[in-house]
Amino acid sequence: MPKQEVNNVELYYEQWGAEEALPFVLLHGWTASNYLFKDLGPALGQRYRAIAPDLRGHGQSAKPQGEYTTEVLATDVRALLQALGIDRKIVLYGQSMGGQIALYYAIRYPDTMAKLILDSTSANLMGSWQAWLQWQMFLLFYRLSPEKFFGKMVAGFFHQPPDDPNLLQELTAMSLQMPKAIALNAIKHSARTNLTQEVGQIQVPTLIFASASDPVSSIREGTEQLHQLMPGSQLVLVPDCGHLPFMEQQDFVVQKIVEFVG
């Protein structure tokens, strides 16, 4: 079980592919873990050095008390790559909340970036009153019962029921690994993150995946807005999928990634 201590916290990570290959870093979303990339990681590992950490507070990483800001999580990622001896430019892929972290990382550490890939994410999670209301309802449901919340939410992430009958239960169990107080702290900071005035500074080539049927309308709209805020970015609308396009349409997503990254 590979773990690395960075910034006084132990992070768990998985990696696939040859160490000399182009580093390709995968960042998961809120309450998730690198389990999300259990199929995508090996697929990318055929061409790249795919690295997928569990962010602090998530999965098998340490879960200390404290403020789970976008800055803290991005700084952890930077420290992990330094600890692994990665001194070349990276491809950074961020999904959902991981996309916010990837945006912050690209703004703060531009010289470390080769390519940026964003997936079902937003520069400003609560950029409208409709989005604010939607998230308040989600969080009320979560506070009442994380088990019932994820039992319903995870199924809604898929446009079609997954072929694996155990996958929904496994994803729910994954999300429930995160302590409730830490999860609420992380989403509080994610909701307060507003990078709309800064993302236009990002010069690195950027590919944006938007899910055609993302159940969280504010994220779907925010993903498309990112394309407008980032001149020169490429927008790919992934058909027949919900919030996790790399799971429902992996072959399509990998093809687009390889075309973009090389």
VEXDREN-2710 file (C-alpha; in Angstrom, 1 decimal):
% VEXDREN-2710
k/r/px/py/pz
1/MET/0.0/0.0/0.0
2/PRO/2.0/3.0/-1.2
3/LYS/1.8/6.0/1.2
4/GLN/3.8/9.2/1.4
5/GLU/3.9/11.7/4.2
6/VAL/3.6/15.3/2.9
7/ASN/2.8/18.5/4.8
8/ASN/2.5/16.4/8.0
9/VAL/-0.2/14.2/6.6
10/GLU/0.1/10.7/5.1
11/LEU/-1.4/10.4/1.6
12/TYR/-2.3/7.1/0.0
13/TYR/-1.8/6.8/-3.8
14/GLU/-1.9/4.4/-6.7
15/GLN/0.2/4.5/-9.8
16/TRP/0.3/2.6/-13.1
17/GLY/2.8/2.7/-16.0
18/ALA/6.5/3.2/-16.4
19/GLU/8.2/5.7/-14.1
20/GLU/10.0/7.3/-17.1
21/ALA/6.7/8.0/-18.9
22/LEU/4.9/11.3/-18.9
23/PRO/3.4/11.9/-15.4
24/PHE/-0.4/12.0/-15.6
25/VAL/-2.0/12.9/-12.3
26/LEU/-5.7/12.1/-11.5
27/LEU/-7.6/14.0/-8.9
28/HIS/-11.0/12.7/-7.6
29/GLY/-14.0/14.6/-6.3
30/TRP/-15.6/15.2/-3.0
31/THR/-15.8/12.2/-0.6
32/ALA/-14.4/10.0/-3.4
33/SER/-10.9/8.3/-3.7
34/ASN/-8.6/7.0/-6.3
35/TYR/-11.0/4.0/-6.4
36/LEU/-12.8/6.0/-9.1
37/PHE/-9.9/5.5/-11.4
38/LYS/-9.5/1.8/-10.9
39/ASP/-10.1/1.2/-14.6
40/LEU/-9.0/4.6/-16.1
41/GLY/-5.6/4.4/-14.3
42/PRO/-4.5/1.1/-15.8
43/ALA/-5.8/2.2/-19.2
44/LEU/-3.8/5.5/-19.1
45/GLY/-0.8/3.5/-17.6
46/GLN/-0.3/1.9/-21.0
47/ARG/1.0/5.2/-22.3
48/TYR/1.7/7.4/-19.3
49/ARG/2.8/7.3/-15.6
50/ALA/-0.7/7.6/-14.1
51/ILE/-0.7/8.7/-10.4
52/ALA/-3.9/8.9/-8.4
53/PRO/-3.7/10.1/-4.8
54/ASP/-6.4/9.9/-2.2
55/LEU/-6.7/13.6/-1.2
56/ARG/-6.3/14.3/2.5
57/GLY/-9.5/13.3/4.4
58/HIS/-10.5/10.9/1.7
59/GLY/-10.2/7.2/1.0
60/GLN/-7.1/5.6/2.7
61/SER/-5.3/8.9/3.3
62/ALA/-5.0/10.4/6.8
63/LYS/-8.0/12.4/8.0
64/PRO/-6.7/15.1/10.3
65/GLN/-8.8/17.9/11.7
66/GLY/-8.3/21.3/10.1
67/GLU/-9.5/23.4/7.2
68/TYR/-9.8/21.5/3.9
69/THR/-9.3/24.5/1.6
70/THR/-8.6/24.2/-2.1
71/GLU/-5.2/25.7/-1.4
72/VAL/-4.4/23.0/1.2
73/LEU/-5.5/20.1/-1.1
74/ALA/-3.5/21.5/-4.1
75/THR/-0.4/22.1/-2.0
76/ASP/-0.6/18.5/-0.9
77/VAL/-0.6/17.3/-4.5
78/ARG/2.4/19.5/-5.3
79/ALA/4.3/18.1/-2.2
80/LEU/3.4/14.5/-3.2
81/LEU/4.9/14.9/-6.7
82/GLN/8.0/16.5/-5.2
83/ALA/8.3/13.6/-2.7
84/LEU/8.0/11.1/-5.6
85/GLY/10.9/12.9/-7.4
86/ILE/8.8/14.1/-10.3
87/ASP/10.6/17.1/-11.7
88/ARG/9.1/17.2/-15.2
89/LYS/5.9/18.8/-16.4
90/ILE/2.7/16.9/-15.7
91/VAL/-0.7/16.3/-17.2
92/LEU/-3.3/17.1/-14.5
93/TYR/-6.8/15.7/-14.7
94/GLY/-9.4/16.9/-12.2
95/GLN/-12.9/15.6/-11.9
96/SER/-15.7/17.5/-10.0
97/MET/-14.1/19.0/-6.8
98/GLY/-10.8/17.6/-8.1
99/GLY/-11.3/19.9/-11.1
100/GLN/-11.3/22.9/-8.8
101/ILE/-8.1/21.7/-7.2
102/ALA/-6.6/21.2/-10.7
103/LEU/-7.6/24.7/-11.7
104/TYR/-6.0/26.2/-8.5
105/TYR/-2.9/24.0/-9.1
106/ALA/-2.5/25.2/-12.7
107/ILE/-2.9/28.9/-11.6
108/ARG/-0.4/28.5/-8.7
109/TYR/2.2/26.2/-10.4
110/PRO/2.0/27.1/-14.1
111/ASP/5.6/26.1/-14.8
112/THR/4.9/22.5/-13.7
113/MET/2.1/22.0/-16.2
114/ALA/2.2/20.3/-19.6
115/LYS/-1.6/19.8/-20.1
116/LEU/-4.7/20.4/-18.1
117/ILE/-7.8/18.2/-18.3
118/LEU/-11.1/19.2/-16.5
119/ASP/-14.1/16.9/-16.1
120/SER/-17.6/17.8/-14.8
121/THR/-16.4/20.7/-12.7
122/SER/-16.8/24.4/-12.1
123/ALA/-14.7/27.5/-11.3
124/ASN/-17.5/28.7/-9.0
125/LEU/-19.7/25.9/-7.6
126/MET/-22.4/28.3/-6.3
127/GLY/-22.3/30.9/-9.0
128/SER/-26.0/31.5/-9.1
129/TRP/-28.9/31.5/-6.6
130/GLN/-30.3/28.4/-8.3
131/ALA/-26.9/26.6/-7.8
132/TRP/-26.8/27.8/-4.2
133/LEU/-30.3/26.5/-3.5
134/GLN/-29.5/23.1/-5.1
135/TRP/-26.4/22.6/-3.0
136/GLN/-28.2/23.7/0.2
137/MET/-30.8/21.0/-0.4
138/PHE/-28.0/18.4/-1.1
139/LEU/-26.2/19.3/2.1
140/LEU/-29.3/19.2/4.2
141/PHE/-30.0/15.7/2.9
142/TYR/-26.4/14.7/3.6
143/ARG/-26.5/16.1/7.2
144/LEU/-29.6/14.1/7.9
145/SER/-28.2/10.8/6.6
146/PRO/-25.0/10.3/4.7
147/GLU/-26.0/6.7/4.0
148/LYS/-29.3/7.6/2.4
149/PHE/-27.7/10.6/0.6
150/PHE/-25.1/8.6/-1.1
151/GLY/-27.4/5.7/-1.7
152/LYS/-29.5/8.0/-3.9
153/MET/-26.8/10.3/-5.2
154/VAL/-24.4/7.6/-6.5
155/ALA/-27.1/5.9/-8.5
156/GLY/-27.9/9.3/-10.0
157/PHE/-24.4/9.8/-11.2
158/PHE/-25.0/7.2/-13.9
159/HIS/-27.0/7.8/-17.1
160/GLN/-27.5/4.0/-17.4
161/PRO/-27.2/1.4/-14.6
162/PRO/-23.7/0.1/-14.5
163/ASP/-23.0/-3.4/-15.8
164/ASP/-21.3/-4.3/-12.5
165/PRO/-24.1/-4.9/-10.0
166/ASN/-21.8/-4.2/-7.0
167/LEU/-20.4/-0.9/-8.3
168/LEU/-23.0/1.4/-6.7
169/GLN/-22.5/-0.3/-3.3
170/GLU/-18.8/0.0/-3.6
171/LEU/-18.9/3.7/-4.6
172/THR/-21.3/4.4/-1.7
173/ALA/-19.0/2.6/0.7
174/MET/-16.1/4.7/-0.7
175/SER/-17.8/7.9/0.0
176/LEU/-18.8/6.9/3.5
177/GLN/-15.1/6.5/4.4
178/MET/-14.9/10.2/4.8
179/PRO/-15.9/11.5/8.3
180/LYS/-19.0/13.7/8.2
181/ALA/-17.4/16.7/9.8
182/ILE/-14.5/16.6/7.4
183/ALA/-16.7/16.2/4.4
184/LEU/-18.8/19.2/5.4
185/ASN/-15.6/21.3/5.9
186/ALA/-14.3/20.3/2.5
187/ILE/-17.5/21.1/0.7
188/LYS/-17.8/24.4/2.5
189/HIS/-14.5/25.5/1.2
190/SER/-15.2/24.1/-2.3
191/ALA/-18.5/26.2/-2.3
192/ARG/-16.5/29.3/-1.4
193/THR/-13.9/28.8/-4.1
194/ASN/-14.4/31.2/-6.9
195/LEU/-11.8/31.1/-9.6
196/THR/-13.8/32.8/-12.4
197/GLN/-11.5/35.8/-12.4
198/GLU/-8.3/33.8/-12.5
199/VAL/-8.9/30.9/-14.9
200/GLY/-8.3/33.1/-17.9
201/GLN/-4.7/33.4/-16.8
202/ILE/-4.1/29.7/-17.5
203/GLN/-2.0/29.4/-20.6
204/VAL/-1.5/25.6/-20.6
205/PRO/-3.4/23.7/-23.2
206/THR/-6.7/22.6/-21.7
207/LEU/-9.3/19.9/-22.5
208/ILE/-12.7/20.1/-20.8
209/PHE/-15.1/17.1/-20.6
210/ALA/-18.8/18.0/-20.0
211/SER/-21.3/15.2/-19.4
212/ALA/-24.4/15.4/-21.5
213/SER/-26.6/14.2/-18.7
214/ASP/-24.9/15.3/-15.5
215/PRO/-27.6/15.1/-12.8
216/VAL/-26.1/18.2/-11.0
217/SER/-27.3/20.9/-13.3
218/SER/-25.1/23.6/-11.7
219/ILE/-22.0/21.5/-12.4
220/ARG/-23.0/20.8/-16.0
221/GLU/-23.5/24.6/-16.6
222/GLY/-20.3/25.4/-14.7
223/THR/-18.3/23.1/-16.9
224/GLU/-19.6/24.7/-20.1
225/GLN/-18.9/28.1/-18.6
226/LEU/-15.3/27.1/-18.0
227/HIS/-14.8/26.7/-21.7
228/GLN/-16.0/30.3/-22.2
229/LEU/-13.7/31.6/-19.5
230/MET/-10.6/29.8/-20.8
231/PRO/-9.8/31.1/-24.4
232/GLY/-8.3/28.3/-26.5
233/SER/-9.7/25.5/-24.4
234/GLN/-11.3/22.5/-26.1
235/LEU/-14.7/21.4/-25.0
236/VAL/-15.9/17.8/-25.5
237/LEU/-19.5/16.9/-24.7
238/VAL/-19.5/13.2/-23.7
239/PRO/-22.8/11.5/-24.8
240/ASP/-24.9/9.1/-22.7
241/CYS/-23.3/9.6/-19.4
242/GLY/-23.8/11.3/-16.0
243/HIS/-21.3/12.7/-13.6
244/LEU/-18.6/10.1/-14.2
245/PRO/-17.9/10.1/-18.0
246/PHE/-14.6/8.3/-17.5
247/MET/-16.5/5.3/-16.1
248/GLU/-19.5/5.2/-18.4
249/GLN/-17.7/6.2/-21.6
250/GLN/-14.1/5.2/-20.8
251/ASP/-13.1/4.2/-24.3
252/PHE/-14.4/7.5/-25.7
253/VAL/-12.7/9.5/-22.9
254/VAL/-9.3/7.7/-23.3
255/GLN/-9.4/8.3/-27.0
256/LYS/-9.9/12.0/-26.6
257/ILE/-7.2/12.2/-23.9
258/VAL/-4.7/10.4/-26.2
259/GLU/-5.6/12.7/-29.1
260/PHE/-5.1/15.7/-26.8
261/VAL/-2.0/14.7/-24.9
262/GLY/-0.2/12.6/-27.5
END
